[in-house]
């Protein structure tokens, strides 16, 4: 890795995959950003869909992780905006859900959306296990 000046991110010599994480929880964003950065990814984060849309306008991403249950703009509403404004990004979206969210609340949100869904704990546990190796 190249070490850059204060306030700049480190980048591997090879082009790393760029990810965008959208989640209202600062703790979740920070944990995922830190763990993915350690794994060599270039990560940006947004606390809501409006910030995410601005970042999508300014950057290209290989993967977009979207929390489904956000207060300002739901993951479904954000996905509809992405479909309209950035159709090439729709295939890069993976939805995130909390483990304790009841199925009856989640199922209606995915009507008409055929995208992968992962639990936040699955991703975080996977990143922790990978970093332990």
Secondary structure, 3 states (H helix, E strand, C coil): CECCCCCCCCECCCCCCEEEEECCCHHHHHHHHHHHHHCCCEEEEECCHHHHHHHHHHCCCCEEEEECCCCCCCHHHHHHHHHHHCHHHHHHEEEEECCCCCHHHHHHHHCCCCCCEEEHHHHHHHHHHHHHC
